[in-house]
Amino acid sequence: MKINRKLKLQYIVQNSLFVFLFLSLVILAGFLSNQFVFVKDMTQANRSVLTKGSIEILEQMSGPINLTIFATNDDANNGNTFRQGIINFIAKYQRSKSDIKIKFINPVEEPKLAQDMGVRVDGEVVVEYNKRTEHITPPFAEQDLTNLFVRLSRTNNKPVMYLDGHGEKNLRGLKNYDLGEFGKQLENKGLKFSNPDLTVLDRVPDEGAMLVIASPKVDVTKVEANKILTYLNSGGNLLWLLDDNNLRGLDKVAAYLGVTISDSKVIDPSSLQYGASENVSFALAYGDHPITNNFMLRTQYLNAHEVIAKGTFENGWEVSNLIDVAPNGWVSSKKKDQDKQLTYDSKFDKKGPINIAVALKRTYEKKGQRVIVVGNSSFLSNNLITSGGNLDLGVNIMNWLAGDDRLITIQPMPLKDINVVIPEDSRSFMIAWTVFHAFQYFIPIGLFIYGFWQWHRRRKV
């Protein structure tokens, strides 16, 4: 076909129109991507999006969050891209809360300012929210920064008091049955601890947010029990964890709260299919309460006991059931023979589901008073705290007792990184070197050469 001047002009117009439309499409796509953000995370550790817990915390924070980052300038040639990495990391938070502001300061250029703000390391971040500040140093992940936001959001700074000296499970203990890991998580979220000695003090201190009694092994003295009863009668908050119906000298406290505990533990045969014993029970059903609203995580308990509470007219308690376990299990009776404990008997046993925790509240003077009684302490122990939603439930309980209802949420989960360990022998090193550089250099260069060869071959045809 002979190309004349008119046809050539048509080709020029068509090509110009195509280039114009293509550039317009690129500009429009750029404009829309700047106005609307859509992120689809395909990583196992959810590195590109925030977890539900972090998003819920940000939604509760009203007002701007200012991050001042003291970091030297990036040097991409030497692999130093810390500032850009921080920008990408904080962008996940900014997609959920637009008024998070970032400001970079080079500590080399502003040494006096860095000194005045207490900055000690390169990359340190000063976070300011609601006229409160806190520092965080790299490396840090989503869980670390979100916990910092929780601490800055906390309105109740009163310490958590815990009873000690009677074989209780300790909030700072390291043994499997202790609650040390749970206590560490609470400290990360801004809660502080106090250990009042009730044998010396004339009363339970008023400046505490709550008192924790975690399954004493020996009897509490009458003097201490009376002080705890006076504390409750004065509007104090309480978390009481029980592993059996032996109240260890706190019978008057239970009577004051209208609480009774089953003499036998919960039996759940359905746990056998998960490789656990019948003494382990799981919960997926929860009561209608701020602690458990929208809580859909499975929690695990060992040797749990039923808890029943009846609000008394004299004391004005409002009672809510919190946790139902063993829908296919029962509370076994001690009246049965020992060899028949694992068999349900309608004459003696109480069929599931079984409630193992209650929440009590009442209006005391101008403030509210809150109490939680759980017929189990193992769910917060060091060896079970990471099981399912145990940690989330425990933190929700503490936030409710402390009066920080708006912080009740699902906790941000740590990254699930998978580490590849390469053996130190030369053969393994060569295989790893080949695989790494194949994706970095060999495959891209090979594809480029193959594409050039295909283009050159087709041009000759």
Summary of the structure (lengths in Angstrom):
residues: 461
radius of gyration: 30.7
end to end distance: 18.4
largest distance: 112.0
contacts: 1317
relative contact order: 0.10
helix: 36%
strand: 21%
